[in-house]
Amino acid sequence: MDIRPIFSTLRRHKTAAALIVLEIALTCAIVSNAVFLIADRSERMSAPTGVAENELLHIRLTPSQNVENDDAITVQDLATLRNLPGVKSAASMNQFPFGDHSSATGINMQRDQPAPTLEASFYLLGESGLATLGVRLVEGRDFTPEEFRLQSQVENDDKLEMPSVMLDRVTAKRLFPDKPAIGQQIYLFEKPSRIIGIVDRLAPPRPQNAASDYVVIVPVRPSYSEGAYLLRVDSAQREAVLKAAVAALEKLDSRRVVTRQETFEDIRDKYYQQDRWMTALLVAVCLALLIVTAFGIVGLASFWVQQRTRMIGVRRALGASRGQILGYFQTENFLLTSIGIVIGMVGAYGINQVLMTYYELPRLPWVCLPIGAAVLWALGQIAVLGPARRAAALPPVVVMRGA
Protein backbone atom coordinates (compact mmCIF):
# COMPACT_ATOMS: atom_id res chain seq x y z
CA MET A 1 0.00 0.00 0.00
CA ASP A 2 1.19 3.51 -0.88
CA ILE A 3 1.57 5.31 2.46
CA ARG A 4 2.10 8.79 0.98
CA PRO A 5 -1.66 9.62 1.05
CA ILE A 6 -1.69 8.56 4.73
CA PHE A 7 1.10 10.98 5.65
CA SER A 8 -0.60 13.70 3.61
CA THR A 9 -3.81 13.18 5.57
CA LEU A 10 -2.00 13.10 8.92
CA ARG A 11 -0.31 16.44 8.18
CA ARG A 12 -3.78 17.98 8.00
CA HIS A 13 -4.62 16.56 11.44
CA LYS A 14 -1.36 17.24 13.27
CA THR A 15 -2.84 17.91 16.70
CA ALA A 16 -4.96 14.76 16.85
CA ALA A 17 -2.10 12.64 15.49
CA ALA A 18 0.38 14.15 17.95
CA LEU A 19 -1.96 13.48 20.90
CA ILE A 20 -2.42 9.81 20.06
CA VAL A 21 1.33 9.39 19.47
CA LEU A 22 2.04 11.00 22.85
CA GLU A 23 -0.51 8.75 24.55
CA ILE A 24 1.03 5.63 23.00
CA ALA A 25 4.56 6.77 23.90
CA LEU A 26 3.58 7.39 27.53
CA THR A 27 1.83 4.03 27.74
CA CYS A 28 4.83 2.27 26.20
CA ALA A 29 7.31 3.88 28.61
CA ILE A 30 5.27 3.20 31.73
CA VAL A 31 4.00 -0.27 30.80
CA SER A 32 7.48 -1.52 29.79
CA ASN A 33 8.93 -0.57 33.18
CA ALA A 34 5.83 -1.76 35.04
CA VAL A 35 5.97 -5.17 33.36
CA PHE A 36 9.66 -5.38 34.26
CA LEU A 37 8.91 -4.54 37.91
CA ILE A 38 6.08 -7.08 37.99
CA ALA A 39 8.35 -9.79 36.59
CA ASP A 40 11.14 -8.83 39.01
CA ARG A 41 8.86 -8.96 42.04
CA SER A 42 7.20 -12.18 40.89
CA GLU A 43 10.60 -13.80 40.47
CA ARG A 44 11.58 -12.59 43.92
CA MET A 45 8.42 -13.94 45.54
CA SER A 46 8.81 -17.36 43.89
CA ALA A 47 12.56 -17.71 44.47
CA PRO A 48 13.48 -20.98 46.26
CA THR A 49 14.88 -20.78 49.77
CA GLY A 50 16.47 -24.23 49.91
CA VAL A 51 14.39 -25.28 52.93
CA ALA A 52 11.42 -27.63 53.24
CA GLU A 53 8.89 -24.82 53.31
CA ASN A 54 5.69 -26.91 53.39
CA GLU A 55 6.95 -28.95 56.38
CA LEU A 56 8.27 -26.24 58.71
CA LEU A 57 6.72 -24.74 61.84
CA HIS A 58 8.07 -21.79 63.82
CA ILE A 59 7.65 -21.26 67.55
CA ARG A 60 9.22 -18.40 69.51
CA LEU A 61 9.09 -18.11 73.29
CA THR A 62 9.85 -15.25 75.64
CA PRO A 63 10.42 -15.76 79.38
CA SER A 64 8.15 -13.69 81.59
CA GLN A 65 10.99 -13.24 84.10
CA ASN A 66 14.75 -13.74 84.27
CA VAL A 67 15.66 -17.42 84.03
CA GLU A 68 19.21 -18.59 84.65
CA ASN A 69 19.02 -22.09 83.18
CA ASP A 70 17.96 -21.23 79.61
CA ASP A 71 20.26 -23.84 78.05
CA ALA A 72 18.94 -26.69 80.20
CA ILE A 73 15.35 -25.65 79.48
CA THR A 74 16.14 -25.57 75.75
CA VAL A 75 17.45 -29.15 75.88
CA GLN A 76 14.26 -30.22 77.62
CA ASP A 77 12.09 -28.33 75.12
CA LEU A 78 13.79 -29.92 72.12
CA ALA A 79 13.52 -33.42 73.59
CA THR A 80 9.80 -32.88 74.18
CA LEU A 81 9.20 -31.48 70.70
CA ARG A 82 11.08 -34.30 68.99
CA ASN A 83 8.92 -36.89 70.78
CA LEU A 84 5.64 -35.39 69.61
CA PRO A 85 3.71 -37.46 67.03
CA GLY A 86 4.23 -36.11 63.51
CA VAL A 87 7.51 -34.32 64.30
CA LYS A 88 10.41 -35.43 62.10
CA SER A 89 13.03 -33.21 63.72
CA ALA A 90 13.38 -30.00 65.73
CA ALA A 91 16.19 -27.53 66.24
CA SER A 92 17.03 -24.20 67.79
CA MET A 93 18.46 -21.45 65.56
CA ASN A 94 19.02 -17.72 65.64
CA GLN A 95 17.36 -16.93 62.29
CA PHE A 96 15.77 -18.39 59.18
CA PRO A 97 14.53 -17.16 55.79
CA PHE A 98 11.83 -14.45 56.04
CA GLY A 99 12.17 -14.29 59.82
CA ASP A 100 12.08 -11.20 62.03
CA HIS A 101 15.72 -11.47 63.07
CA SER A 102 18.73 -10.97 60.86
CA SER A 103 22.39 -11.38 61.80
CA ALA A 104 25.43 -10.99 59.54
CA THR A 105 29.19 -11.24 59.87
CA GLY A 106 32.26 -10.46 57.80
CA ILE A 107 34.26 -13.26 56.20
CA ASN A 108 38.02 -12.73 55.82
CA MET A 109 40.52 -14.77 53.85
CA GLN A 110 43.46 -13.56 55.96
CA ARG A 111 43.76 -12.91 59.69
CA ASP A 112 44.51 -9.18 59.59
CA GLN A 113 42.49 -7.97 56.62
CA PRO A 114 41.56 -4.28 56.85
CA ALA A 115 38.09 -5.01 55.47
CA PRO A 116 36.05 -8.23 55.11
CA THR A 117 36.11 -10.08 51.80
CA LEU A 118 32.34 -10.20 51.96
CA GLU A 119 29.40 -9.91 54.37
CA ALA A 120 27.32 -13.04 54.96
CA SER A 121 24.22 -13.98 56.89
CA PHE A 122 25.36 -15.63 60.12
CA TYR A 123 23.34 -18.78 60.83
CA LEU A 124 23.62 -20.37 64.27
CA LEU A 125 22.17 -23.87 64.00
CA GLY A 126 21.77 -26.29 66.86
CA GLU A 127 21.80 -30.08 66.61
CA SER A 128 19.70 -31.42 63.67
CA GLY A 129 19.61 -27.92 62.20
CA LEU A 130 20.23 -28.95 58.59
CA ALA A 131 17.83 -31.88 58.80
CA THR A 132 15.14 -29.64 60.28
CA LEU A 133 15.49 -26.99 57.62
CA GLY A 134 15.62 -29.63 54.90
CA VAL A 135 18.75 -28.07 53.42
CA ARG A 136 20.59 -30.37 51.00
CA LEU A 137 24.25 -31.07 51.76
CA VAL A 138 26.08 -31.32 48.40
CA GLU A 139 29.73 -31.52 49.52
CA GLY A 140 31.56 -32.51 52.68
CA ARG A 141 29.83 -33.54 55.88
CA ASP A 142 27.43 -32.36 58.55
CA PHE A 143 28.56 -31.14 61.97
CA THR A 144 29.36 -33.84 64.53
CA PRO A 145 27.85 -33.70 68.07
CA GLU A 146 31.26 -32.76 69.50
CA GLU A 147 31.44 -29.62 67.32
CA PHE A 148 28.31 -27.96 68.69
CA ARG A 149 28.62 -25.22 71.27
CA LEU A 150 26.14 -23.18 73.27
CA GLN A 151 25.60 -19.57 72.30
CA SER A 152 25.92 -18.50 75.93
CA GLN A 153 29.40 -20.05 76.05
CA VAL A 154 30.43 -18.48 72.76
CA GLU A 155 29.35 -15.02 73.87
CA ASN A 156 31.45 -15.26 77.05
CA ASP A 157 34.55 -16.66 75.33
CA ASP A 158 37.31 -14.05 75.12
CA LYS A 159 39.32 -16.27 72.76
CA LEU A 160 36.48 -17.22 70.51
CA GLU A 161 37.14 -19.79 67.82
CA MET A 162 34.91 -21.73 65.49
CA PRO A 163 36.89 -24.71 64.13
CA SER A 164 34.21 -25.93 61.68
CA VAL A 165 31.80 -23.99 59.48
CA MET A 166 29.62 -24.55 56.43
CA LEU A 167 28.86 -22.36 53.44
CA ASP A 168 26.20 -22.41 50.81
CA ARG A 169 27.20 -23.08 47.20
CA VAL A 170 27.01 -19.40 46.14
CA THR A 171 29.28 -18.24 48.96
CA ALA A 172 31.77 -21.05 48.38
CA LYS A 173 32.00 -20.20 44.69
CA ARG A 174 32.47 -16.52 45.50
CA LEU A 175 35.31 -17.17 47.96
CA PHE A 176 37.00 -19.99 46.04
CA PRO A 177 36.16 -19.63 42.35
CA ASP A 178 39.06 -21.78 41.11
CA LYS A 179 39.35 -24.55 43.69
CA PRO A 180 37.19 -26.70 46.00
CA ALA A 181 36.09 -24.92 49.17
CA ILE A 182 36.07 -28.05 51.34
CA GLY A 183 39.08 -28.02 53.66
CA GLN A 184 39.87 -24.35 53.06
CA GLN A 185 40.17 -21.87 55.91
CA ILE A 186 38.36 -18.61 56.45
CA TYR A 187 38.38 -16.11 59.30
CA LEU A 188 35.20 -15.23 61.15
CA PHE A 189 37.05 -14.51 64.37
CA GLU A 190 40.69 -14.30 65.42
CA LYS A 191 41.38 -17.99 64.80
CA PRO A 192 40.68 -19.69 61.46
CA SER A 193 37.64 -21.83 60.70
CA ARG A 194 37.79 -24.82 58.37
CA ILE A 195 35.03 -25.37 55.82
CA ILE A 196 33.68 -28.90 56.34
CA GLY A 197 30.48 -28.79 54.27
CA ILE A 198 28.67 -27.06 51.40
CA VAL A 199 24.88 -26.85 51.21
CA ASP A 200 23.06 -26.37 47.94
CA ARG A 201 20.98 -23.36 48.91
CA LEU A 202 20.00 -21.49 52.07
CA ALA A 203 18.36 -18.12 51.61
CA PRO A 204 19.30 -15.26 53.97
CA PRO A 205 16.70 -13.93 56.42
CA ARG A 206 16.00 -10.98 54.10
CA PRO A 207 16.19 -12.46 50.58
CA GLN A 208 17.24 -9.84 48.01
CA ASN A 209 16.80 -7.06 50.57
CA ALA A 210 20.07 -7.69 52.40
CA ALA A 211 23.46 -6.46 51.36
CA SER A 212 24.15 -9.88 49.90
CA ASP A 213 22.80 -13.41 49.58
CA TYR A 214 25.92 -15.02 51.06
CA VAL A 215 25.56 -17.44 53.98
CA VAL A 216 27.83 -18.97 56.61
CA ILE A 217 26.61 -21.66 59.05
CA VAL A 218 28.20 -22.37 62.44
CA PRO A 219 27.46 -25.18 64.95
CA VAL A 220 26.11 -23.04 67.76
CA ARG A 221 22.82 -23.73 69.57
CA PRO A 222 20.95 -20.67 70.82
CA SER A 223 18.75 -21.02 73.86
CA TYR A 224 15.01 -20.51 73.50
CA SER A 225 15.38 -16.94 74.84
CA GLU A 226 17.99 -16.07 72.19
CA GLY A 227 16.59 -17.89 69.19
CA ALA A 228 13.59 -19.79 67.95
CA TYR A 229 12.41 -23.36 67.50
CA LEU A 230 11.82 -24.77 64.06
CA LEU A 231 10.02 -28.08 63.65
CA ARG A 232 9.94 -30.23 60.55
CA VAL A 233 6.68 -32.17 60.43
CA ASP A 234 4.41 -34.07 58.11
CA SER A 235 2.86 -31.40 55.88
CA ALA A 236 -0.60 -32.90 56.31
CA GLN A 237 -0.44 -32.51 60.11
CA ARG A 238 1.01 -29.03 60.44
CA GLU A 239 -1.88 -27.35 62.23
CA ALA A 240 -2.43 -30.22 64.67
CA VAL A 241 1.27 -30.56 65.46
CA LEU A 242 1.61 -26.81 65.97
CA LYS A 243 -1.17 -26.79 68.58
CA ALA A 244 0.30 -29.84 70.30
CA ALA A 245 3.78 -28.32 70.35
CA VAL A 246 2.62 -25.04 71.85
CA ALA A 247 0.59 -26.91 74.49
CA ALA A 248 3.57 -29.11 75.37
CA LEU A 249 5.92 -26.11 75.77
CA GLU A 250 3.42 -24.22 77.92
CA LYS A 251 3.00 -27.31 80.08
CA LEU A 252 6.76 -27.53 80.61
CA ASP A 253 6.98 -23.95 81.89
CA SER A 254 3.89 -21.78 82.20
CA ARG A 255 5.98 -18.71 82.98
CA ARG A 256 6.99 -18.37 79.33
CA VAL A 257 4.95 -16.57 76.70
CA VAL A 258 4.54 -17.95 73.18
CA THR A 259 4.99 -14.87 70.99
CA ARG A 260 5.01 -16.58 67.57
CA GLN A 261 3.43 -19.81 66.35
CA GLU A 262 3.07 -20.18 62.58
CA THR A 263 3.77 -22.27 59.54
CA PHE A 264 6.61 -21.35 57.22
CA GLU A 265 4.13 -20.61 54.44
CA ASP A 266 2.49 -18.01 56.71
CA ILE A 267 5.93 -16.47 57.31
CA ARG A 268 6.60 -16.24 53.57
CA ASP A 269 3.15 -14.78 52.87
CA LYS A 270 3.61 -12.11 55.51
CA TYR A 271 7.09 -11.25 54.27
CA TYR A 272 5.93 -10.71 50.70
CA GLN A 273 2.60 -9.04 51.51
CA GLN A 274 3.81 -5.61 50.43
CA ASP A 275 5.29 -7.05 47.23
CA ARG A 276 1.95 -8.68 46.37
CA TRP A 277 0.11 -5.40 46.90
CA MET A 278 2.66 -3.56 44.76
CA THR A 279 2.38 -6.18 42.01
CA ALA A 280 -1.41 -5.91 42.03
CA LEU A 281 -1.17 -2.11 41.85
CA LEU A 282 1.23 -2.26 38.90
CA VAL A 283 -1.04 -4.71 37.08
CA ALA A 284 -3.99 -2.37 37.64
CA VAL A 285 -1.98 0.60 36.35
CA CYS A 286 -0.95 -1.32 33.22
CA LEU A 287 -4.53 -2.40 32.50
CA ALA A 288 -5.84 1.12 33.08
CA LEU A 289 -3.28 2.65 30.73
CA LEU A 290 -3.94 0.06 28.04
CA ILE A 291 -7.71 0.56 28.30
CA VAL A 292 -7.39 4.36 28.15
CA THR A 293 -5.07 4.08 25.16
CA ALA A 294 -7.43 1.69 23.40
CA PHE A 295 -10.39 4.03 23.93
CA GLY A 296 -8.28 6.92 22.68
CA ILE A 297 -7.47 5.04 19.48
CA VAL A 298 -11.12 4.02 19.00
CA GLY A 299 -12.31 7.59 19.57
CA LEU A 300 -9.77 9.09 17.19
CA ALA A 301 -10.44 6.48 14.50
CA SER A 302 -14.19 7.00 14.79
CA PHE A 303 -13.73 10.76 14.52
CA TRP A 304 -11.55 10.38 11.45
CA VAL A 305 -14.07 8.05 9.77
CA GLN A 306 -16.72 10.75 10.16
CA GLN A 307 -14.35 13.44 8.90
CA ARG A 308 -13.29 11.37 5.88
CA THR A 309 -16.67 10.12 4.74
CA ARG A 310 -16.40 11.89 1.39
CA MET A 311 -12.85 10.58 0.83
CA ILE A 312 -14.02 7.04 1.57
CA GLY A 313 -16.90 7.41 -0.87
CA VAL A 314 -14.64 8.71 -3.63
CA ARG A 315 -12.21 5.85 -3.15
CA ARG A 316 -15.02 3.29 -3.16
CA ALA A 317 -16.48 4.88 -6.32
CA LEU A 318 -13.07 4.62 -7.97
CA GLY A 319 -12.96 0.90 -7.28
CA ALA A 320 -11.37 0.59 -3.84
CA SER A 321 -12.48 -2.59 -2.11
CA ARG A 322 -13.59 -2.93 1.48
CA GLY A 323 -10.30 -4.62 2.29
CA GLN A 324 -8.35 -1.64 0.93
CA ILE A 325 -10.36 0.82 3.04
CA LEU A 326 -9.84 -1.40 6.07
CA GLY A 327 -6.10 -1.66 5.32
CA TYR A 328 -5.85 2.13 4.99
CA PHE A 329 -7.01 2.78 8.54
CA GLN A 330 -5.01 -0.14 9.98
CA THR A 331 -1.84 1.05 8.24
CA GLU A 332 -2.42 4.58 9.46
CA ASN A 333 -2.80 3.29 13.02
CA PHE A 334 0.29 1.11 12.65
CA LEU A 335 2.38 4.12 11.60
CA LEU A 336 1.13 6.26 14.50
CA THR A 337 1.66 3.42 16.95
CA SER A 338 5.19 2.80 15.65
CA ILE A 339 6.15 6.45 16.11
CA GLY A 340 4.72 6.39 19.62
CA ILE A 341 6.57 3.17 20.44
CA VAL A 342 9.92 4.58 19.31
CA ILE A 343 9.43 7.64 21.52
CA GLY A 344 8.13 5.42 24.32
CA MET A 345 11.21 3.18 24.23
CA VAL A 346 13.42 6.19 24.77
CA GLY A 347 11.16 7.22 27.65
CA ALA A 348 11.23 3.68 29.08
CA TYR A 349 15.01 3.74 29.12
CA GLY A 350 15.00 7.14 30.83
CA ILE A 351 12.56 5.98 33.53
CA ASN A 352 14.67 2.89 34.12
CA GLN A 353 17.78 5.04 34.61
CA VAL A 354 15.95 6.99 37.33
CA LEU A 355 14.82 3.74 39.02
CA MET A 356 18.38 2.38 38.88
CA THR A 357 19.82 5.57 40.37
CA TYR A 358 17.37 6.18 43.21
CA TYR A 359 15.86 2.74 43.94
CA GLU A 360 18.78 0.41 43.10
CA LEU A 361 16.75 -1.60 40.61
CA PRO A 362 18.49 -3.62 37.88
CA ARG A 363 18.71 -2.48 34.28
CA LEU A 364 15.61 -2.92 32.15
CA PRO A 365 16.11 -6.08 30.02
CA TRP A 366 16.01 -5.34 26.32
CA VAL A 367 13.40 -8.08 25.84
CA CYS A 368 10.81 -5.95 27.68
CA LEU A 369 10.87 -3.36 24.89
CA PRO A 370 9.87 -5.61 21.96
CA ILE A 371 7.26 -7.27 24.15
CA GLY A 372 5.79 -3.86 25.00
CA ALA A 373 5.91 -2.85 21.35
CA ALA A 374 4.11 -6.03 20.26
CA VAL A 375 1.40 -5.48 22.86
CA LEU A 376 0.80 -1.90 21.74
CA TRP A 377 0.82 -2.82 18.05
CA ALA A 378 -1.75 -5.54 18.71
CA LEU A 379 -3.79 -3.19 20.90
CA GLY A 380 -3.79 -0.51 18.20
CA GLN A 381 -4.88 -2.90 15.48
CA ILE A 382 -7.68 -4.34 17.60
CA ALA A 383 -8.85 -0.89 18.74
CA VAL A 384 -8.99 0.54 15.21
CA LEU A 385 -10.65 -2.55 13.75
CA GLY A 386 -14.21 -1.54 14.69
CA PRO A 387 -14.15 1.99 13.20
CA ALA A 388 -12.22 0.75 10.16
CA ARG A 389 -14.78 -1.97 9.45
CA ARG A 390 -17.60 0.55 9.74
CA ALA A 391 -15.80 2.77 7.25
CA ALA A 392 -15.23 -0.12 4.85
CA ALA A 393 -18.89 -1.12 5.06
CA LEU A 394 -20.19 2.28 3.90
CA PRO A 395 -21.87 1.93 0.44
CA PRO A 396 -20.35 4.36 -2.09
CA VAL A 397 -23.74 5.71 -3.24
CA VAL A 398 -24.90 6.45 0.29
CA VAL A 399 -21.57 8.08 1.17
CA MET A 400 -21.57 10.31 -1.93
CA ARG A 401 -25.25 11.26 -1.43
CA GLY A 402 -24.58 12.11 2.24
CA ALA A 403 -21.57 14.17 1.27
LINBEL-V88019 format. One record per residue. N is the residue number from 1. RES is the residue in three letters. SS is DSSP state (alpha for helix, beta for strand, coil for the rest). PHI is phi as a letter, one per 20 degrees, with the letter a starting at -180 (* if undefined). OMEGA is omega in whole degrees, -180 to 180 (999 if undefined). Layout:
BEGIN
n:res:ss:phi:omega
N:RES:SS:PHI:OMEGA
N:RES:SS:PHI:OMEGA
END
This chain:
BEGIN
n:res:ss:phi:omega
1:MET:coil:*:177
2:ASP:coil:f:-175
3:ILE:coil:e:-179
4:ARG:alpha:f:176
5:PRO:alpha:f:180
6:ILE:alpha:f:179
7:PHE:alpha:f:178
8:SER:alpha:f:178
9:THR:alpha:f:-179
10:LEU:alpha:f:178
11:ARG:alpha:f:177
12:ARG:coil:e:179
13:HIS:coil:c:-173
14:LYS:alpha:f:-175
15:THR:alpha:f:-180
16:ALA:alpha:f:-180
17:ALA:alpha:f:-180
18:ALA:alpha:f:-180
19:LEU:alpha:f:-179
20:ILE:alpha:f:176
21:VAL:alpha:f:179
22:LEU:alpha:f:179
23:GLU:alpha:f:179
24:ILE:alpha:f:180
25:ALA:alpha:f:180
26:LEU:alpha:f:179
27:THR:alpha:f:180
28:CYS:alpha:f:-178
29:ALA:alpha:f:-177
30:ILE:alpha:f:-176
31:VAL:alpha:f:180
32:SER:alpha:g:179
33:ASN:alpha:f:179
34:ALA:alpha:f:178
35:VAL:alpha:f:177
36:PHE:alpha:f:179
37:LEU:alpha:f:177
38:ILE:alpha:f:179
39:ALA:alpha:f:-180
40:ASP:alpha:f:180
41:ARG:alpha:f:178
42:SER:alpha:f:177
43:GLU:alpha:f:179
44:ARG:alpha:f:-176
45:MET:alpha:f:-179
46:SER:alpha:d:-177
47:ALA:coil:f:180
48:PRO:coil:f:179
49:THR:coil:d:-177
50:GLY:coil:n:-179
51:VAL:coil:d:-180
52:ALA:coil:e:-169
53:GLU:alpha:f:-175
54:ASN:alpha:e:-180
55:GLU:alpha:c:-171
56:LEU:beta:d:173
57:LEU:beta:c:-180
58:HIS:beta:c:176
59:ILE:beta:c:177
60:ARG:beta:c:-178
61:LEU:beta:d:176
62:THR:beta:c:179
63:PRO:beta:f:179
64:SER:coil:e:176
65:GLN:coil:b:-178
66:ASN:coil:f:179
67:VAL:coil:c:-174
68:GLU:coil:e:-176
69:ASN:coil:d:-178
70:ASP:alpha:g:-176
71:ASP:alpha:f:179
72:ALA:alpha:f:178
73:ILE:alpha:f:180
74:THR:alpha:f:177
75:VAL:alpha:f:179
76:GLN:alpha:f:178
77:ASP:alpha:g:-177
78:LEU:alpha:f:178
79:ALA:alpha:f:179
80:THR:alpha:f:-179
81:LEU:alpha:f:-178
82:ARG:alpha:f:-180
83:ASN:coil:e:179
84:LEU:coil:f:177
85:PRO:coil:f:178
86:GLY:coil:n:179
87:VAL:beta:e:178
88:LYS:beta:e:178
89:SER:beta:a:179
90:ALA:beta:b:-178
91:ALA:beta:b:174
92:SER:beta:d:180
93:MET:beta:b:-176
94:ASN:coil:e:-177
95:GLN:coil:a:180
96:PHE:coil:a:-179
97:PRO:coil:g:177
98:PHE:coil:m:-179
99:GLY:coil:f:-179
100:ASP:coil:f:-175
101:HIS:coil:d:180
102:SER:coil:b:179
103:SER:coil:c:-179
104:ALA:beta:c:179
105:THR:beta:b:176
106:GLY:beta:e:176
107:ILE:beta:d:178
108:ASN:beta:d:175
109:MET:coil:e:178
110:GLN:coil:c:-175
111:ARG:coil:f:-170
112:ASP:coil:d:178
113:GLN:coil:f:178
114:PRO:coil:f:179
115:ALA:coil:b:-179
116:PRO:coil:f:174
117:THR:coil:f:175
118:LEU:beta:a:174
119:GLU:beta:e:-178
120:ALA:beta:c:173
121:SER:beta:f:-170
122:PHE:beta:d:-178
123:TYR:beta:e:171
124:LEU:beta:d:-178
125:LEU:beta:d:174
126:GLY:coil:e:180
127:GLU:coil:g:-180
128:SER:coil:m:-177
129:GLY:alpha:f:-179
130:LEU:alpha:f:-180
131:ALA:alpha:f:179
132:THR:alpha:f:179
133:LEU:alpha:f:-176
134:GLY:coil:n:-180
135:VAL:coil:f:-176
136:ARG:coil:e:177
137:LEU:beta:e:-175
138:VAL:beta:d:178
139:GLU:beta:b:176
140:GLY:beta:m:-175
141:ARG:coil:c:175
142:ASP:coil:e:176
143:PHE:coil:f:175
144:THR:coil:e:179
145:PRO:alpha:g:-178
146:GLU:alpha:f:-176
147:GLU:alpha:e:-177
148:PHE:coil:f:178
149:ARG:beta:c:177
150:LEU:beta:e:180
151:GLN:alpha:f:179
152:SER:alpha:f:177
153:GLN:alpha:f:-179
154:VAL:alpha:f:-178
155:GLU:alpha:f:-178
156:ASN:coil:e:-178
157:ASP:coil:e:-179
158:ASP:coil:f:179
159:LYS:coil:d:-173
160:LEU:coil:f:172
161:GLU:coil:b:-180
162:MET:coil:c:-171
163:PRO:coil:f:-174
164:SER:beta:c:177
165:VAL:beta:b:174
166:MET:beta:c:175
167:LEU:beta:c:169
168:ASP:beta:e:-173
169:ARG:alpha:f:-178
170:VAL:alpha:f:-180
171:THR:alpha:f:180
172:ALA:alpha:f:180
173:LYS:alpha:f:179
174:ARG:alpha:f:-177
175:LEU:alpha:f:-176
176:PHE:coil:c:-175
177:PRO:coil:f:-172
178:ASP:coil:d:-180
179:LYS:coil:b:-180
180:PRO:coil:f:-179
181:ALA:coil:e:-179
182:ILE:coil:g:180
183:GLY:coil:n:179
184:GLN:coil:f:-179
185:GLN:beta:d:172
186:ILE:beta:c:-179
187:TYR:beta:d:170
188:LEU:coil:e:180
189:PHE:coil:c:-176
190:GLU:coil:f:180
191:LYS:coil:e:-176
192:PRO:beta:f:175
193:SER:beta:d:-179
194:ARG:beta:e:180
195:ILE:beta:e:-177
196:ILE:beta:d:-179
197:GLY:beta:b:177
198:ILE:beta:c:176
199:VAL:beta:e:-176
200:ASP:coil:f:-175
201:ARG:coil:b:171
202:LEU:coil:b:-176
203:ALA:coil:f:176
204:PRO:coil:f:180
205:PRO:coil:f:179
206:ARG:coil:c:-176
207:PRO:coil:g:175
208:GLN:coil:m:173
209:ASN:coil:d:179
210:ALA:coil:e:179
211:ALA:coil:f:180
212:SER:coil:b:176
213:ASP:coil:d:-179
214:TYR:coil:e:-173
215:VAL:beta:b:170
216:VAL:beta:c:-176
217:ILE:beta:d:179
218:VAL:beta:c:-178
219:PRO:coil:e:-180
220:VAL:beta:c:-180
221:ARG:beta:e:173
222:PRO:coil:f:172
223:SER:coil:f:-178
224:TYR:coil:f:-179
225:SER:coil:e:-179
226:GLU:coil:d:-177
227:GLY:coil:c:-178
228:ALA:beta:b:175
229:TYR:beta:e:170
230:LEU:beta:d:-180
231:LEU:beta:d:172
232:ARG:beta:d:-172
233:VAL:beta:c:173
234:ASP:coil:f:-175
235:SER:alpha:g:-179
236:ALA:alpha:f:-176
237:GLN:alpha:d:-172
238:ARG:alpha:g:-176
239:GLU:alpha:f:-179
240:ALA:alpha:f:-180
241:VAL:alpha:f:180
242:LEU:alpha:f:178
243:LYS:alpha:f:-180
244:ALA:alpha:f:-179
245:ALA:alpha:f:179
246:VAL:alpha:f:179
247:ALA:alpha:f:-180
248:ALA:alpha:f:180
249:LEU:alpha:f:178
250:GLU:alpha:f:178
251:LYS:alpha:f:179
252:LEU:alpha:f:-178
253:ASP:coil:b:-177
254:SER:coil:f:-180
255:ARG:coil:f:-178
256:ARG:beta:e:-180
257:VAL:beta:d:176
258:VAL:beta:e:-177
259:THR:beta:e:178
260:ARG:beta:b:172
261:GLN:beta:b:-171
262:GLU:beta:a:173
263:THR:beta:e:-180
264:PHE:alpha:f:178
265:GLU:alpha:f:176
266:ASP:alpha:f:179
267:ILE:alpha:f:179
268:ARG:alpha:f:-179
269:ASP:alpha:f:-180
270:LYS:alpha:f:-178
271:TYR:alpha:f:-176
272:TYR:coil:e:-179
273:GLN:alpha:g:-180
274:GLN:alpha:f:178
275:ASP:alpha:f:179
276:ARG:alpha:f:178
277:TRP:alpha:f:180
278:MET:alpha:f:178
279:THR:alpha:f:179
280:ALA:alpha:f:179
281:LEU:alpha:f:179
282:LEU:alpha:f:177
283:VAL:alpha:f:179
284:ALA:alpha:f:179
285:VAL:alpha:f:179
286:CYS:alpha:f:-180
287:LEU:alpha:f:-180
288:ALA:alpha:f:179
289:LEU:alpha:f:180
290:LEU:alpha:f:179
291:ILE:alpha:f:179
292:VAL:alpha:f:179
293:THR:alpha:f:179
294:ALA:alpha:f:179
295:PHE:alpha:f:177
296:GLY:alpha:f:179
297:ILE:alpha:f:179
298:VAL:alpha:f:-179
299:GLY:alpha:f:-180
300:LEU:alpha:f:180
301:ALA:alpha:f:179
302:SER:alpha:f:178
303:PHE:alpha:f:-179
304:TRP:alpha:f:177
305:VAL:alpha:f:179
306:GLN:alpha:f:-178
307:GLN:alpha:f:-175
308:ARG:coil:d:-178
309:THR:alpha:g:-180
310:ARG:alpha:f:179
311:MET:alpha:f:179
312:ILE:alpha:f:-180
313:GLY:alpha:f:179
314:VAL:alpha:f:-179
315:ARG:alpha:f:178
316:ARG:alpha:f:179
317:ALA:alpha:f:180
318:LEU:coil:e:173
319:GLY:coil:o:179
320:ALA:coil:f:180
321:SER:coil:e:177
322:ARG:alpha:f:179
323:GLY:alpha:f:179
324:GLN:alpha:f:176
325:ILE:alpha:f:178
326:LEU:alpha:f:-180
327:GLY:alpha:f:179
328:TYR:alpha:g:-177
329:PHE:alpha:f:179
330:GLN:alpha:f:177
331:THR:alpha:f:178
332:GLU:alpha:g:179
333:ASN:alpha:f:180
334:PHE:alpha:f:179
335:LEU:alpha:f:179
336:LEU:alpha:f:179
337:THR:alpha:f:-179
338:SER:alpha:f:178
339:ILE:alpha:f:178
340:GLY:alpha:f:-180
341:ILE:alpha:f:179
342:VAL:alpha:f:178
343:ILE:alpha:f:-180
344:GLY:alpha:f:178
345:MET:alpha:f:176
346:VAL:alpha:f:178
347:GLY:alpha:f:179
348:ALA:alpha:f:178
349:TYR:alpha:f:179
350:GLY:alpha:f:178
351:ILE:alpha:f:-180
352:ASN:alpha:f:178
353:GLN:alpha:f:178
354:VAL:alpha:f:180
355:LEU:alpha:f:178
356:MET:alpha:f:-176
357:THR:alpha:f:-171
358:TYR:alpha:d:-176
359:TYR:alpha:c:175
360:GLU:coil:l:176
361:LEU:coil:e:179
362:PRO:coil:f:-180
363:ARG:coil:f:179
364:LEU:coil:f:179
365:PRO:coil:f:-177
366:TRP:coil:f:-177
367:VAL:alpha:f:179
368:CYS:alpha:f:-177
369:LEU:alpha:f:177
370:PRO:alpha:f:177
371:ILE:alpha:f:178
372:GLY:alpha:f:179
373:ALA:alpha:f:180
374:ALA:alpha:f:179
375:VAL:alpha:f:-178
376:LEU:alpha:f:175
377:TRP:alpha:f:179
378:ALA:alpha:f:179
379:LEU:alpha:f:-180
380:GLY:alpha:f:-179
381:GLN:alpha:f:178
382:ILE:alpha:f:-177
383:ALA:alpha:f:-177
384:VAL:alpha:e:-174
385:LEU:alpha:f:-179
386:GLY:alpha:f:177
387:PRO:alpha:f:180
388:ALA:alpha:f:179
389:ARG:alpha:f:177
390:ARG:alpha:f:179
391:ALA:alpha:f:-179
392:ALA:alpha:f:-177
393:ALA:coil:e:-179
394:LEU:coil:f:178
395:PRO:coil:f:-178
396:PRO:alpha:g:-178
397:VAL:alpha:f:-179
398:VAL:alpha:f:-179
399:VAL:alpha:f:-178
400:MET:alpha:f:180
401:ARG:alpha:f:179
402:GLY:alpha:f:180
403:ALA:coil:f:999
END
